[in-house]
Amino acid sequence: GTGGGAKPRGRSGASACALRGNLYVFGGYGGGVGDFDDLWVFNRAAGRWSAISPVGGTRPPRRSGAATTTPHGEQGAACLVFGGNGMNDVWEFNIDTNAWSLVRDNTATTSAGATLAPRVVVVASTLLAAAFAM
C-alpha cells in the first residue's frame, strides 16, 4: 500500500503516463480547489507516491482533461501533455532532466485551421491503453 506518506489530493480529469515502470500523474480537477498543475509519481516497486518539483520553475498552466503520450515508449524519458480545458498546447516532461519544456504554444492549428485535439487525444489514449496492457 501507500502507507501514510504523501499522496496527491483526490481529483478527476488528471493526465497520466507510464514511464520505466512508474506512473506519472499531472493536473486534474479537485472539487472546491479547481484545477491543479502538480506532478506526482507513483513508484510501483516501493508502493508509494512522491511529489515532483521540476527544475527551472517552468510548468504547464493548471488544467484537467489533458491527453498524454510517451513518444519513446514506456522505457523512454518523456511524457507529452496536450491540451485540456480547451487549450491547444503541447508540453513535455523529461524524467531524466526533471524539467518541463513547452513544445508547442496554445496557438497550434492544422493547415486546415482545425485544432489538433481530436487526433492527439486518440493517439494518446491508444498509446496509454497499450502501455498498461503490457
Steps between C-alpha positions, in 0.01 A plus 500: 500500500589867501519520879463836669741690275435783258246444226313715250166653598195330354425624151326432171624565148867445588748405227724198545775310322714198584878539478758241606247310707368801693181704462528878451187708566458867405223748578134420527208663675424498872155604622519823699863545390488529120761379254842379610842547339683251722693194389520173695667165447376170635801273546356154442793311654488704824120535497506872579427844357750788477438859394736616224650849516618570145820700451491841335157609621340448157181293500174474306210714619244337730267267312283191497399270216833509315624210285841339555731273308855367523663567160792262567297231675492401864879463519555855375538813712227724357132546566309738271193685629254649251213739559238480770247770592477607135874565472693397193857490630753216529741460795769241566620378839834320495561268796878499443535880516202553736387792284196615303539659157243663273490311168218692331318807628125543533455624141585178312259403221505269202529637147122475468462719808349229721647442843732207562291361786309215332805330353729538800234378745443182298875430467569574867210287620606210279865517613406533868268200472776303327752588773275360771406189300863378509 
